[in-house]
Amino acid sequence: MPKNPRLALLLDVDGPVASPVTRRVQPGIIADLLGLASQGVPIVFNTGRSDSFIREQVMMPMQAAGIAPGVTIHAVCEKGAVWFNFTNDGAGTVHIDDSLSVPGDYATDIRRLVAEDYASHMFFDETKRAMVSVEQQLAVSSDEYLAQQRLFDADALKLMSTHQLVGAILDHHASGSDDAMADAAFRLDPTIISTDIESVRLGKDLGASRAVELLAQEGITPQSWRTVGDSRTDYAMADWLHHNDHDVKHVDVRPADGVPVKPYPVLTAADLGLGADVIHDDAGAAFLAAWRKAMSQ
């Protein structure tokens, strides 16, 4: 791996890499990730997903296709609370920052709430080590899930009060939402397929910081970064990198929420000449293929 590669990738998983419908990764995405890695491009996944999900849905397909000798892939999971790396030989040590964990008794009550009132629409993610996550059942339509999600989020917030925890629901569309978090120790972060309950210290910015640190431990300082995500919170990756003087461009694979004004370039599928209907992992696949082609020239 070159010590000053032209490019490094910091990738959200749900949306840009894994389909939010099937939760699986297209073979073409696996092939292009491996191609880029073999060309010396550092790849770091920065996700709210668990290390177990990354091993099953990302690492194992990459191993099956063949990770080149000397290539190490990094995964920052649960928005910075958990991290590990993997090679073609398998996963390395899983590191956990226990100071960022949701209290266990609250997690137990959320598990019970889901089982008793919401199991027909969502399930409790047993693979999380620090966060608490509740996810849409695959057989349920998005509209049905989102209607139940609003009820669940309200109940989960009430349970925080019962446990004397200070929490809030993150509204990605409301201005000033950061101010609403000022007094909270924990937050509910709803996405289109899940609700994450987490320490307010977690986030894609923490993941970006860990990514830079992990590469620095290998003596790697990329010349430029590309961050890729499908939600407003994913912009925090590029925000952190830009604020810390890294050259960065952000790719939004689901720009329907509106593209905010940023001090760094923001790219969408339209920049590749693709239509507005090319989103999520289809857009992610298009960008990975374009970068692989560019790196080979």
C-alpha positions as CSV (number, residue, x, y, z in Angstrom):
1,M,0.0,0.0,0.0
2,P,1.5,3.4,-1.0
3,K,2.1,5.8,1.9
4,N,0.6,8.8,0.1
5,P,-2.1,7.4,-2.2
6,R,-3.9,9.7,-4.6
7,L,-7.2,8.7,-3.2
8,A,-8.9,7.1,-0.1
9,L,-12.5,6.1,0.2
10,L,-14.6,6.5,3.4
11,L,-17.9,4.7,2.7
12,D,-21.2,4.5,4.5
13,V,-22.6,1.0,4.0
14,D,-26.4,1.1,4.0
15,G,-27.3,2.8,0.7
16,P,-24.1,3.4,-1.1
17,V,-22.7,-0.2,-0.7
18,A,-25.5,-2.5,0.6
19,S,-29.0,-2.3,-0.8
20,P,-31.4,-0.8,1.7
21,V,-34.0,-3.2,0.3
22,T,-32.1,-6.5,0.3
23,R,-29.3,-5.5,2.7
24,R,-26.9,-7.3,0.4
25,V,-24.0,-6.0,-1.8
26,Q,-24.0,-6.2,-5.6
27,P,-21.2,-8.4,-7.0
28,G,-20.1,-5.5,-9.2
29,I,-19.5,-3.4,-6.1
30,I,-17.5,-6.1,-4.5
31,A,-15.4,-6.4,-7.7
32,D,-14.7,-2.6,-7.9
33,L,-13.9,-2.3,-4.2
34,L,-11.3,-5.1,-4.6
35,G,-10.0,-3.5,-7.8
36,L,-9.6,-0.1,-6.1
37,A,-7.9,-1.7,-3.1
38,S,-5.4,-3.6,-5.3
39,Q,-4.6,-0.3,-7.1
40,G,-3.5,1.1,-3.7
41,V,-6.7,3.0,-2.7
42,P,-7.3,2.7,1.1
43,I,-10.9,1.7,1.8
44,V,-12.6,2.4,5.1
45,F,-16.2,1.6,5.9
46,N,-17.8,4.1,8.2
47,T,-21.2,2.7,9.3
48,G,-23.8,2.5,12.0
49,R,-23.8,-1.3,11.3
50,S,-22.3,-3.8,13.6
51,D,-19.0,-5.6,13.0
52,S,-21.0,-8.8,12.5
53,F,-23.0,-7.3,9.6
54,I,-19.8,-6.1,8.0
55,R,-18.2,-9.5,8.3
56,E,-21.2,-11.3,6.8
57,Q,-22.3,-8.8,4.1
58,V,-19.0,-7.2,3.1
59,M,-15.9,-9.0,4.3
60,M,-17.0,-12.6,3.4
61,P,-18.1,-11.7,-0.2
62,M,-14.8,-9.8,-0.6
63,Q,-12.8,-12.8,0.7
64,A,-14.8,-15.1,-1.6
65,A,-13.8,-12.9,-4.6
66,G,-10.2,-12.7,-3.4
67,I,-8.6,-9.8,-1.4
68,A,-5.1,-9.1,-2.8
69,P,-2.1,-10.0,-0.6
70,G,-1.0,-7.0,1.4
71,V,-4.4,-5.3,1.3
72,T,-6.0,-4.4,4.6
73,I,-9.6,-3.1,4.7
74,H,-10.8,-1.1,7.7
75,A,-14.3,-1.0,9.2
76,V,-15.5,1.6,11.7
77,C,-18.8,0.4,13.0
78,E,-21.6,1.7,15.2
79,K,-20.7,5.3,14.2
80,G,-17.2,5.1,15.8
81,A,-17.8,3.0,18.9
82,V,-16.4,-0.3,17.3
83,W,-13.7,-0.8,14.8
84,F,-11.6,-3.7,13.2
85,N,-9.8,-4.5,10.1
86,F,-9.7,-7.5,7.8
87,T,-7.6,-9.1,5.1
88,N,-8.1,-12.2,2.9
89,D,-7.3,-14.2,6.1
90,G,-10.2,-12.8,8.0
91,A,-11.0,-10.3,10.6
92,G,-8.6,-8.8,13.1
93,T,-9.3,-7.8,16.7
94,V,-12.6,-6.0,17.3
95,H,-12.0,-2.8,19.4
96,I,-14.9,-1.3,21.5
97,D,-15.1,2.0,23.3
98,D,-17.2,1.0,26.2
99,S,-17.6,4.6,27.4
100,L,-19.9,5.1,24.4
101,S,-22.3,2.3,25.2
102,V,-26.1,2.6,25.9
103,P,-26.9,1.4,29.4
104,G,-27.7,-2.3,29.5
105,D,-31.0,-2.0,31.5
106,Y,-32.4,0.5,29.0
107,A,-31.3,-1.8,26.1
108,T,-33.2,-4.7,27.8
109,D,-36.4,-2.6,28.0
110,I,-36.1,-1.7,24.3
111,R,-35.7,-5.3,23.4
112,R,-38.9,-6.1,25.5
113,L,-40.8,-3.1,23.9
114,V,-40.0,-4.4,20.4
115,A,-41.0,-8.0,21.2
116,E,-44.3,-7.0,22.8
117,D,-45.5,-4.2,20.6
118,Y,-43.5,-3.9,17.3
119,A,-42.2,-7.3,16.3
120,S,-44.5,-7.5,13.3
121,H,-42.7,-4.4,11.7
122,M,-39.2,-4.4,13.2
123,F,-36.6,-6.4,15.1
124,F,-34.0,-5.7,17.8
125,D,-30.5,-6.0,16.4
126,E,-28.7,-8.4,18.7
127,T,-25.3,-7.9,17.0
128,K,-24.7,-4.3,18.3
129,R,-22.1,-3.9,21.0
130,A,-22.5,-0.2,22.0
131,M,-25.6,1.1,20.3
132,V,-29.1,-0.1,20.4
133,S,-30.7,-0.5,16.9
134,V,-34.2,-1.5,15.8
135,E,-34.6,-2.4,12.1
136,Q,-37.4,-2.8,9.6
137,Q,-38.5,-6.4,8.9
138,L,-37.7,-7.2,5.3
139,A,-41.3,-8.4,4.6
140,V,-42.8,-5.1,5.6
141,S,-43.3,-2.2,3.2
142,S,-41.4,1.1,3.7
143,D,-44.6,3.1,4.3
144,E,-45.9,0.6,6.9
145,Y,-42.6,0.5,8.7
146,L,-42.2,4.3,8.8
147,A,-45.6,4.7,10.3
148,Q,-44.8,2.3,13.1
149,Q,-41.3,3.8,13.5
150,R,-42.8,7.1,14.6
151,L,-44.7,5.4,17.3
152,F,-41.7,3.3,18.4
153,D,-39.4,6.4,18.6
154,A,-41.9,8.1,20.8
155,D,-42.1,5.1,23.1
156,A,-38.3,4.7,23.2
157,L,-37.9,8.4,24.2
158,K,-40.4,7.9,27.0
159,L,-38.4,4.9,28.2
160,M,-35.4,7.2,28.4
161,S,-37.2,9.4,31.0
162,T,-38.2,6.2,32.9
163,H,-34.5,5.4,33.1
164,Q,-33.6,9.0,34.0
165,L,-31.6,9.4,30.8
166,V,-31.6,12.6,28.9
167,G,-32.4,12.0,25.3
168,A,-33.9,13.5,22.1
169,I,-34.9,12.5,18.6
170,L,-32.6,13.7,15.9
171,D,-34.6,15.5,13.1
172,H,-32.5,15.6,10.0
173,H,-34.8,18.1,8.3
174,A,-35.1,20.6,11.2
175,S,-32.8,23.6,11.3
176,G,-31.1,23.9,14.7
177,S,-31.4,20.2,15.5
178,D,-27.9,20.3,17.0
179,D,-29.1,22.8,19.6
180,A,-31.9,20.4,20.5
181,M,-29.2,17.9,21.4
182,A,-27.3,20.3,23.7
183,D,-28.5,18.8,26.9
184,A,-29.0,15.2,25.7
185,A,-26.6,12.3,26.6
186,F,-28.3,10.0,24.2
187,R,-30.3,10.4,21.0
188,L,-32.6,8.5,18.7
189,D,-31.5,8.7,15.1
190,P,-34.2,7.5,12.7
191,T,-33.2,6.3,9.2
192,I,-35.4,5.0,6.4
193,I,-34.9,1.4,7.6
194,S,-34.0,1.7,11.3
195,T,-33.7,3.7,14.5
196,D,-30.4,3.9,16.2
197,I,-30.3,4.7,19.9
198,E,-26.8,6.0,20.7
199,S,-24.5,8.3,22.7
200,V,-24.5,11.8,21.3
201,R,-20.7,11.5,21.1
202,L,-21.1,9.0,18.2
203,G,-21.4,10.0,14.6
204,K,-19.9,9.8,11.2
205,D,-17.5,12.6,12.2
206,L,-16.1,10.3,14.9
207,G,-15.9,7.6,12.3
208,A,-13.9,9.9,10.0
209,S,-11.5,10.7,12.8
210,R,-11.0,7.0,13.6
211,A,-10.4,6.3,9.8
212,V,-7.6,8.9,9.6
213,E,-6.1,7.5,12.8
214,L,-6.2,3.9,11.6
215,L,-4.5,4.8,8.3
216,A,-1.9,6.9,10.1
217,Q,-1.0,3.9,12.2
218,E,0.0,2.2,8.9
219,G,2.0,5.4,7.9
220,I,-0.6,6.2,5.2
221,T,-1.6,9.8,4.5
222,P,-4.0,10.1,1.5
223,Q,-3.7,13.0,-0.8
224,S,-7.5,13.2,-1.2
225,W,-10.6,11.6,0.2
226,R,-14.0,10.7,-1.2
227,T,-16.8,10.2,1.3
228,V,-20.0,8.5,0.3
229,G,-23.4,8.5,2.0
230,D,-27.1,8.5,1.6
231,S,-28.3,10.8,4.4
232,R,-27.7,14.2,5.9
233,T,-25.7,12.7,8.8
234,D,-23.2,11.3,6.4
235,Y,-22.0,14.8,5.4
236,A,-20.3,14.8,8.9
237,M,-17.6,12.6,7.4
238,A,-16.6,15.3,4.8
239,D,-17.2,18.1,7.3
240,W,-14.7,16.6,9.7
241,L,-12.1,15.9,7.0
242,H,-12.5,19.4,5.5
243,H,-12.3,21.1,9.0
244,N,-9.1,19.1,9.6
245,D,-7.5,20.3,6.4
246,H,-8.0,17.2,4.3
247,D,-8.9,17.5,0.6
248,V,-12.3,15.9,0.3
249,K,-15.3,15.5,-2.0
250,H,-18.6,14.1,-0.8
251,V,-20.9,11.8,-2.8
252,D,-24.6,11.9,-1.9
253,V,-26.3,8.8,-3.4
254,R,-29.8,9.9,-2.2
255,P,-29.9,13.7,-2.8
256,A,-33.8,13.9,-2.6
257,D,-33.5,15.5,0.9
258,G,-31.7,18.4,-0.8
259,V,-28.0,19.0,-1.2
260,P,-26.7,21.5,1.4
261,V,-24.2,24.2,0.6
262,K,-20.8,23.0,1.7
263,P,-17.2,24.4,1.5
264,Y,-16.2,21.3,-0.4
265,P,-17.6,19.8,-3.6
266,V,-20.7,17.6,-3.4
267,L,-21.3,15.0,-6.2
268,T,-24.5,13.2,-7.1
269,A,-25.3,10.7,-9.9
270,A,-26.1,13.6,-12.1
271,D,-22.3,14.4,-12.2
272,L,-21.8,11.0,-13.9
273,G,-24.6,11.9,-16.5
274,L,-27.1,9.6,-14.8
275,G,-30.7,10.3,-14.1
276,A,-32.3,11.3,-10.8
277,D,-33.7,7.7,-10.4
278,V,-30.2,6.3,-10.0
279,I,-29.8,6.3,-6.2
280,H,-28.5,4.1,-3.3
281,D,-26.2,1.2,-4.3
282,D,-26.8,1.8,-8.0
283,A,-25.3,5.2,-7.6
284,G,-22.6,3.9,-5.4
285,A,-21.7,1.2,-7.9
286,A,-21.5,3.9,-10.7
287,F,-19.0,6.0,-8.7
288,L,-16.9,3.0,-7.7
289,A,-16.7,1.9,-11.3
290,A,-15.7,5.5,-12.4
291,W,-13.0,5.8,-9.8
292,R,-11.6,2.4,-10.6
293,K,-11.4,3.4,-14.3
294,A,-9.8,6.7,-13.4
295,M,-7.2,5.0,-11.2
296,S,-6.2,2.6,-13.9
297,Q,-5.4,5.5,-16.4
